[in-house]
Amino acid sequence: MIRIEHLKKEYPNVTPLKDVSVEIHDGDVIAVIGPSGTGKSTLLRCINQLEKPTAGRIWVDDVEITDPKCDISKVRQRMGMVFQSFNLFGHKTVIENIMLAPVDLLGKSRQEAYDTGMRLLRTVGLAEKALNYPDELSGGQKQRIAIARTLAMDPDVILLDEPTSALDPTMVGEVQAVIRDLSKTGKTLMIVTHEMAFARAISNRVFYMDEGGIYEDGTPEQIFDHPQRENTRRFVRRLKVLELSIESRDYDFLGMASQIEAWCHRNQIDPKLAGRVQLVFEEAAQLLVPAMEAPRLLAACEYSEQTETAVWTLSYAGPRLDLGSVGDDLPIAVLKGMTEDIAVSREEGARLPNRLRLEVRHG
């Protein structure tokens, strides 16, 4: 078991890990997902002490590996790591790359290391490449060799840092197939990946990382089908979000229109849908703001890359808008023409309790 308590890692200009506390159980297969720059690779590198944490403690079983007295080289014999960039020795053959660590670090005989290496090469489908050099292999083959080299040490824990990110798309499948087989061996795996379908298929647990830590931890079904927190939901559903705030009757309408246009262009939203996104905001704002004595309104547009749909949610203070009482108003008529659905709700006790949800028509 790996136990992490209040792990922090900071660099001069950024702190990717602010406070991470978690337990990883023997046999867990954990997919680590999240936006770039949220500390996914840093977490793995802290666990095997390639990066020294700024603060916090890490135990592997009963050994505190963050203790300065800990012999980290012994810990690493039980903890393998597979990198993005393979890190094979170019001047050694494939089988020599695999034999090196078992002979030098575990004291195995060359014959025993050779026999184990050939068995692992057969496991990853590359026995015929034993006498080749790394520069004679494709990227996918190099990564499979890197995995075999890690397995040669028979580690209890394997950390894989975006193992397919440096590969041509045609080679990703062959490496994923090896990792799928590896996930069934009972070893503890942590895999940083941007491949969501792959993460869901192989893991029993998913860490979504954001805001300096493990933002949400759950089963694949919980994270991908029923995320509990907003950032997770937006990430797994590939939502792009624009937020605008209005706190005055004299808000910068032209500036906001420009922001919406630029956001739509940046996210390559279909021009027809982009026009409706802008028009729906304009009409909704013209409907709500004049009715408020002291305007307080937060408008958020979510665009789904998967479904190519956009939804505006306008949260506001004051009395709830009664659509029925203004059903013939021009803004309402325009909104109804530009939307698939309009819904009004209220959450008592919230800072902005009223909510107007507008699903922009995309057909």
Secondary structure, DSSP 8 states (H G I E B T S, - for coil): -EEEEEEEE--SS--SEEEEEEEE-TT-EEEEE-STTSSHHHHHHHHTTSS--SEEEEEETTEETTSTTS-HHHHHTTEEEE-TT----TTS-HHHHHHHHHHHHH---HHHHHHHHHHHHHHTT-GGGTTS-GGGS-HHHHHHHHHHHHHTT--SEEEEESTTTTS-HHHHHHHHHHHHHHTTSS-EEEEE-S-HHHHHHH-SEEEEEETTEEEEEE-HHHHHHS--SHHHHHHHTTEEEEEEEE-STT--HHHHHHHHHHHHHHTT--HHHHHHHHHHHHHHHHHHGGG-SS--EEEEEEEETTTTEEEEEEEE-SS---GGGGTTSHHHHHHHHHEEEEEEEE-TTSSS-EEEEEEE---
